Amino acid sequence: MAIIITDECINCGACEPECPNNAIYEGGVEWAITDGTNLEGNYTLENGQVVDAKASQSPIDEDVYFIVPDKCTECQGFHEEPQCAAVCPVDCCVPDEDRVETVAELLEKKSRLHL
């Protein structure tokens, strides 16, 4: 499952540089699939929407840091545990119970993001 950042976030930014997928953004910041990847062209998001990998997407949260679920792999294939959760001083990086994914699905996502 993807990780989410709860509204208990204190906006310290400790999580952002730890993400191997560049899936974490400061509140209010636009994001793109290509950020931190070598992707070009069209990319199909998990909801089926096809977007240009370089196209800016609307922020998921305006107030606190957020994790783009389409880019979060829970650090599978990179680390033993999600690095955002490991460094968060207030434990606000938690599993998203609404987005259950298997290890195989997370590794497939990693492969799609990092060709």
Backbone as ProteinMPNN parsed JSONL, in Angstrom:
{"seq_chain_A": "MAIIITDECINCGACEPECPNNAIYEGGVEWAITDGTNLEGNYTLENGQVVDAKASQSPIDEDVYFIVPDKCTECQGFHEEPQCAAVCPVDCCVPDEDRVETVAELLEKKSRLHL", "coords_chain_A": {"N_chain_A": [[0.834, -1.167, 0.0], [0.405, 2.278, -0.546], [2.113, 4.962, 1.108], [0.887, 7.487, 3.272], [0.845, 10.94, 4.272], [-0.129, 12.244, 7.229], [-2.332, 14.796, 8.623], [-1.029, 15.604, 10.866], [1.46, 16.34, 10.242], [4.379, 18.314, 10.583], [5.611, 19.839, 8.752], [8.409, 19.636, 8.461], [10.074, 18.616, 6.516], [11.861, 16.488, 6.489], [11.341, 14.031, 5.325], [11.198, 14.297, 2.526], [13.804, 14.355, 1.018], [14.541, 11.731, 1.397], [13.081, 9.97, -0.126], [13.26, 7.553, -2.603], [11.883, 7.63, -4.966], [11.133, 10.17, -5.535], [8.577, 10.933, -4.658], [7.484, 12.552, -2.774], [6.244, 15.677, -1.858], [6.268, 19.172, -1.048], [3.558, 20.812, 0.574], [1.137, 22.274, -1.55], [2.706, 22.327, -3.823], [3.142, 21.69, -7.271], [3.358, 18.56, -9.053], [5.083, 16.039, -10.999], [5.143, 13.032, -12.9], [7.603, 12.504, -14.06], [9.464, 13.703, -12.38], [12.377, 12.981, -10.753], [12.641, 10.616, -12.108], [13.401, 8.833, -15.163], [11.481, 8.956, -17.06], [9.637, 9.51, -20.065], [7.223, 10.828, -22.38], [3.911, 9.408, -22.583], [2.181, 8.364, -19.622], [0.453, 6.027, -17.725], [-1.659, 6.583, -15.129], [-2.601, 5.144, -11.94], [-5.362, 5.33, -11.765], [-6.18, 5.043, -14.316], [-6.044, 7.23, -15.955], [-4.345, 8.81, -18.578], [-1.376, 10.556, -18.777], [0.942, 13.107, -19.782], [4.216, 12.445, -18.941], [5.839, 14.525, -18.16], [4.102, 16.537, -17.567], [2.724, 18.967, -15.407], [1.04, 18.295, -12.399], [-1.779, 18.843, -10.272], [-1.371, 19.883, -6.843], [-1.651, 17.492, -4.193], [-2.162, 18.067, -1.603], [-2.576, 21.132, 0.053], [-1.547, 22.201, 2.364], [0.235, 20.581, 3.943], [3.145, 18.417, 3.61], [2.982, 15.931, 1.024], [2.412, 12.66, -0.363], [2.699, 11.256, -3.52], [0.624, 8.831, -4.609], [0.84, 7.34, -6.975], [3.519, 7.237, -7.379], [4.67, 6.181, -5.133], [6.365, 3.499, -3.726], [6.672, 2.312, -1.341], [9.312, 2.133, -0.791], [10.139, -0.307, -1.726], [12.454, -2.515, -3.174], [14.465, -0.739, -2.9], [14.996, -0.108, -0.152], [14.767, -1.572, 3.173], [12.573, -0.692, 4.614], [9.95, 1.808, 4.51], [11.418, 4.865, 3.931], [10.565, 7.457, 4.5], [8.858, 7.149, 6.695], [10.686, 6.174, 8.507], [12.316, 8.374, 9.104], [10.618, 10.352, 9.985], [9.836, 12.692, 12.43], [7.468, 12.904, 13.874], [5.93, 10.725, 13.379], [4.037, 10.691, 11.215], [3.938, 9.587, 8.722], [2.308, 7.12, 7.346], [0.894, 3.845, 6.584], [-1.418, 3.763, 3.87], [-4.487, 2.765, 4.25], [-6.491, 2.603, 2.383], [-5.308, 1.994, 0.0], [-4.239, -0.689, -0.75], [-1.516, -2.614, -1.677], [0.358, -5.268, -3.104], [3.656, -6.638, -2.459], [4.73, -7.474, -4.875], [3.246, -5.895, -6.688], [4.128, -3.352, -5.919], [6.849, -3.538, -6.571], [6.617, -3.829, -9.328], [5.595, -1.351, -9.984], [7.794, 0.201, -9.269], [9.575, -0.678, -11.255], [8.31, 0.346, -13.523], [8.59, 3.08, -13.074], [11.325, 3.485, -13.001], [12.95, 2.937, -15.516]], "CA_chain_A": [[0.0, 0.0, 0.0], [1.152, 3.527, -0.543], [2.206, 5.656, 2.38], [0.307, 8.831, 3.265], [1.284, 11.837, 5.33], [-1.334, 12.725, 7.904], [-2.345, 16.23, 8.906], [-0.158, 15.879, 12.013], [2.749, 16.752, 9.671], [4.865, 19.614, 11.056], [6.293, 20.462, 7.609], [9.859, 19.718, 8.698], [10.749, 18.291, 5.268], [12.837, 15.407, 6.643], [10.97, 12.896, 4.483], [11.321, 14.558, 1.086], [15.037, 13.883, 0.373], [14.735, 10.299, 1.637], [12.268, 9.171, -1.042], [13.988, 7.176, -3.821], [11.02, 7.823, -6.133], [10.716, 11.573, -5.592], [7.118, 10.904, -4.551], [7.071, 13.43, -1.684], [6.269, 17.083, -2.246], [5.792, 20.135, -0.068], [2.185, 21.22, 0.354], [0.906, 23.324, -2.531], [3.636, 22.227, -4.952], [2.748, 20.801, -8.364], [4.243, 17.419, -9.211], [5.042, 15.355, -12.295], [5.668, 11.667, -12.858], [9.001, 12.502, -14.468], [10.337, 14.174, -11.301], [13.163, 11.925, -10.141], [12.679, 9.414, -12.949], [13.849, 9.115, -16.529], [10.34, 8.706, -17.928], [9.206, 10.487, -21.067], [6.02, 10.412, -23.091], [2.686, 9.188, -21.813], [2.243, 7.463, -18.478], [-0.894, 5.726, -17.249], [-1.794, 6.612, -13.68], [-3.344, 4.0, -11.407], [-6.806, 5.495, -11.99], [-6.418, 4.847, -15.743], [-5.805, 8.472, -16.688], [-3.068, 8.882, -19.283], [-0.836, 11.91, -18.685], [2.315, 13.314, -20.225], [5.047, 12.266, -17.75], [6.416, 15.809, -17.781], [3.035, 17.494, -17.28], [2.5, 19.307, -14.002], [-0.22, 17.845, -11.819], [-2.186, 19.646, -9.124], [-0.952, 19.367, -5.535], [-2.604, 16.625, -3.505], [-2.476, 18.774, -0.364], [-2.101, 22.521, 0.016], [-1.021, 22.648, 3.649], [1.334, 19.765, 4.467], [3.801, 17.55, 2.639], [2.127, 14.843, 0.564], [3.043, 11.592, -1.146], [1.944, 10.9, -4.72], [0.468, 7.375, -4.565], [1.291, 6.741, -8.231], [4.978, 7.15, -7.359], [5.119, 5.551, -3.889], [6.562, 2.051, -3.758], [7.038, 1.952, 0.027], [10.763, 1.91, -0.873], [10.426, -1.676, -2.163], [13.517, -2.568, -4.17], [15.491, 0.223, -2.512], [15.292, -0.172, 1.28], [14.018, -2.561, 3.952], [11.359, -0.079, 5.136], [9.72, 3.14, 3.955], [12.351, 5.808, 4.524], [9.843, 8.621, 5.031], [8.393, 6.782, 8.032], [11.853, 5.986, 9.368], [12.904, 9.65, 9.52], [9.587, 11.301, 10.427], [9.92, 12.89, 13.874], [6.153, 12.863, 14.516], [5.248, 9.495, 12.948], [2.841, 10.985, 10.419], [4.008, 8.832, 7.464], [1.666, 5.863, 7.73], [0.289, 3.131, 5.455], [-2.744, 4.192, 3.413], [-5.343, 1.575, 4.281], [-7.362, 2.615, 1.209], [-4.512, 1.664, -1.184], [-3.497, -1.905, -0.453], [-0.759, -3.145, -2.809], [1.278, -6.342, -2.734], [5.073, -6.363, -2.736], [4.912, -7.652, -6.323], [2.694, -4.706, -7.348], [5.016, -2.227, -5.627], [8.069, -3.725, -7.367], [6.259, -3.565, -10.719], [5.508, 0.106, -10.075], [9.187, 0.67, -9.267], [10.12, -0.968, -12.578], [7.704, 1.296, -14.479], [9.103, 4.42, -12.813], [12.772, 3.525, -13.182], [13.251, 2.072, -16.657]], "C_chain_A": [[0.882, 1.234, 0.0], [1.171, 4.086, 0.877], [1.522, 7.013, 2.21], [0.925, 9.635, 4.399], [0.028, 12.441, 5.942], [-1.227, 14.228, 8.19], [-1.611, 16.59, 10.194], [1.229, 16.342, 11.555], [3.116, 18.152, 10.171], [5.663, 20.345, 9.973], [7.794, 20.623, 7.82], [10.657, 19.398, 7.435], [11.749, 17.16, 5.355], [12.581, 14.254, 5.674], [11.333, 13.089, 3.007], [12.628, 14.039, 0.468], [15.282, 12.381, 0.522], [14.03, 9.418, 0.614], [13.029, 8.843, -2.322], [13.183, 7.382, -5.103], [10.631, 9.279, -6.352], [9.192, 11.674, -5.571], [6.595, 11.876, -3.51], [7.28, 14.881, -2.088], [5.771, 17.947, -1.095], [4.36, 20.54, -0.419], [2.087, 22.38, -0.622], [1.787, 23.266, -3.764], [3.081, 21.267, -6.006], [3.782, 19.695, -8.501], [4.116, 16.86, -10.617], [5.632, 13.965, -12.127], [7.163, 11.666, -13.153], [9.958, 12.997, -13.38], [11.059, 12.99, -10.663], [13.214, 10.625, -10.918], [13.235, 9.804, -14.313], [12.724, 8.886, -17.537], [10.088, 9.865, -18.886], [7.954, 9.949, -21.721], [4.842, 10.232, -22.165], [2.909, 8.17, -20.701], [0.817, 7.257, -17.997], [-0.896, 5.679, -15.729], [-2.637, 5.429, -13.22], [-4.846, 4.105, -11.612], [-7.174, 5.351, -13.468], [-6.2, 6.084, -16.587], [-4.409, 8.445, -17.315], [-2.607, 10.336, -19.272], [0.547, 11.94, -19.336], [3.166, 13.257, -18.958], [5.624, 13.584, -17.258], [5.371, 16.849, -17.375], [2.88, 17.719, -15.781], [1.102, 18.876, -13.583], [-0.526, 18.71, -10.59], [-1.685, 19.037, -7.823], [-2.047, 18.504, -4.916], [-3.039, 17.26, -2.191], [-1.882, 20.173, -0.451], [-1.32, 22.913, 1.262], [0.195, 21.884, 4.161], [1.962, 18.957, 3.335], [2.838, 16.436, 2.253], [2.938, 13.855, -0.256], [2.134, 11.275, -2.319], [1.835, 9.374, -4.763], [0.957, 6.682, -5.83], [2.809, 6.577, -8.281], [5.511, 6.427, -6.125], [5.202, 4.041, -4.045], [6.9, 1.504, -2.371], [8.514, 1.595, 0.113], [11.12, 0.47, -1.246], [11.472, -1.632, -3.281], [14.642, -1.587, -3.901], [15.96, 0.009, -1.071], [14.411, -1.217, 1.958], [12.673, -2.031, 4.452], [11.164, 1.276, 4.474], [10.583, 4.178, 4.679], [11.676, 7.042, 5.091], [9.395, 8.343, 6.462], [9.564, 6.659, 8.999], [12.411, 7.301, 9.891], [11.892, 10.638, 10.081], [9.618, 11.459, 11.951], [8.575, 12.827, 14.6], [5.308, 11.668, 14.067], [3.976, 9.751, 12.167], [2.887, 10.341, 9.035], [3.531, 7.419, 7.775], [1.103, 5.162, 6.49], [-1.11, 3.659, 5.154], [-3.617, 2.95, 3.29], [-6.278, 1.489, 3.075], [-6.63, 2.202, -0.067], [-3.636, 0.452, -0.898], [-2.841, -2.426, -1.735], [0.174, -4.235, -2.299], [2.71, -5.905, -3.018], [5.327, -6.48, -4.231], [4.395, -6.43, -7.084], [3.596, -3.492, -7.129], [6.31, -2.327, -6.437], [7.808, -3.485, -8.853], [6.166, -2.068, -10.956], [6.91, 0.708, -10.113], [9.808, 0.465, -10.642], [9.578, -0.012, -13.635], [8.302, 2.689, -14.319], [10.59, 4.557, -13.145], [13.17, 2.538, -14.268], [14.725, 1.765, -16.752]], "O_chain_A": [[2.001, 1.2, 0.511], [0.352, 3.724, 1.722], [1.574, 7.613, 1.136], [1.458, 9.077, 5.359], [-0.773, 13.071, 5.252], [-0.171, 14.837, 8.019], [-1.573, 17.76, 10.575], [2.073, 16.694, 12.379], [2.282, 19.057, 10.183], [6.314, 21.352, 10.251], [8.381, 21.624, 7.409], [11.792, 19.853, 7.291], [12.436, 16.887, 4.371], [13.519, 13.577, 5.254], [11.728, 12.14, 2.33], [12.564, 13.331, -0.537], [16.142, 11.824, -0.16], [14.35, 8.235, 0.499], [13.409, 9.753, -3.058], [13.736, 7.318, -6.201], [9.87, 9.581, -7.271], [8.595, 12.404, -6.362], [5.382, 12.021, -3.365], [8.337, 15.262, -2.589], [4.962, 17.512, -0.276], [4.003, 20.599, -1.595], [2.848, 23.344, -0.541], [1.627, 24.086, -4.668], [2.611, 20.176, -5.682], [4.94, 19.864, -8.117], [3.165, 17.166, -11.337], [6.521, 13.755, -11.302], [7.91, 10.896, -12.549], [11.157, 12.729, -13.46], [10.422, 12.101, -10.099], [13.77, 9.636, -10.44], [13.503, 10.978, -14.572], [12.977, 8.652, -18.718], [10.3, 11.032, -18.556], [7.655, 8.758, -21.629], [4.781, 10.832, -21.092], [3.713, 7.246, -20.827], [0.056, 8.217, -17.876], [-0.224, 4.848, -15.118], [-3.309, 4.789, -14.029], [-5.539, 3.088, -11.632], [-8.337, 5.516, -13.838], [-6.172, 5.996, -17.815], [-3.425, 8.102, -16.659], [-3.335, 11.234, -19.695], [1.228, 10.918, -19.422], [2.865, 13.955, -17.99], [5.871, 13.743, -16.062], [5.723, 17.924, -16.89], [2.903, 16.774, -14.992], [0.125, 19.065, -14.307], [0.385, 19.24, -9.954], [-1.582, 17.816, -7.707], [-3.234, 18.769, -5.104], [-4.15, 17.022, -1.718], [-0.787, 20.352, -0.984], [-0.522, 23.849, 1.226], [1.093, 22.482, 4.753], [1.392, 18.828, 2.252], [1.984, 16.04, 3.046], [4.009, 14.178, -0.772], [0.937, 11.05, -2.14], [2.845, 8.692, -4.934], [1.438, 5.552, -5.766], [3.327, 5.856, -9.133], [6.694, 6.092, -6.078], [4.237, 3.389, -4.444], [7.359, 0.369, -2.241], [8.921, 0.838, 0.994], [12.274, 0.064, -1.102], [11.385, -0.823, -4.205], [15.659, -1.599, -4.594], [17.159, -0.048, -0.8], [13.431, -1.686, 1.38], [11.744, -2.803, 4.687], [12.114, 1.838, 3.93], [10.482, 4.34, 5.895], [12.162, 7.619, 6.064], [9.534, 9.197, 7.338], [9.442, 7.003, 10.174], [12.929, 7.347, 11.007], [12.288, 11.677, 10.61], [9.446, 10.483, 12.681], [8.548, 12.707, 15.825], [4.11, 11.611, 14.345], [2.951, 9.115, 12.414], [1.961, 10.529, 8.245], [4.248, 6.626, 8.385], [0.864, 5.803, 5.467], [-1.884, 3.961, 6.062], [-3.491, 2.182, 2.336], [-6.802, 0.416, 2.776], [-7.261, 2.069, -1.116], [-2.414, 0.574, -0.816], [-3.511, -2.65, -2.743], [0.714, -4.137, -1.197], [2.944, -4.926, -3.727], [6.062, -5.671, -4.798], [5.042, -5.976, -8.028], [3.804, -2.696, -8.045], [6.812, -1.319, -6.934], [8.685, -2.992, -9.562], [6.6, -1.567, -11.994], [7.18, 1.618, -10.897], [10.5, 1.352, -11.142], [10.307, 0.392, -14.541], [8.5, 3.399, -15.305], [11.048, 5.634, -13.528], [13.664, 1.446, -13.985], [15.149, 1.048, -17.658]]}, "name": "protein", "num_of_chains": 1, "seq": "MAIIITDECINCGACEPECPNNAIYEGGVEWAITDGTNLEGNYTLENGQVVDAKASQSPIDEDVYFIVPDKCTECQGFHEEPQCAAVCPVDCCVPDEDRVETVAELLEKKSRLHL"}
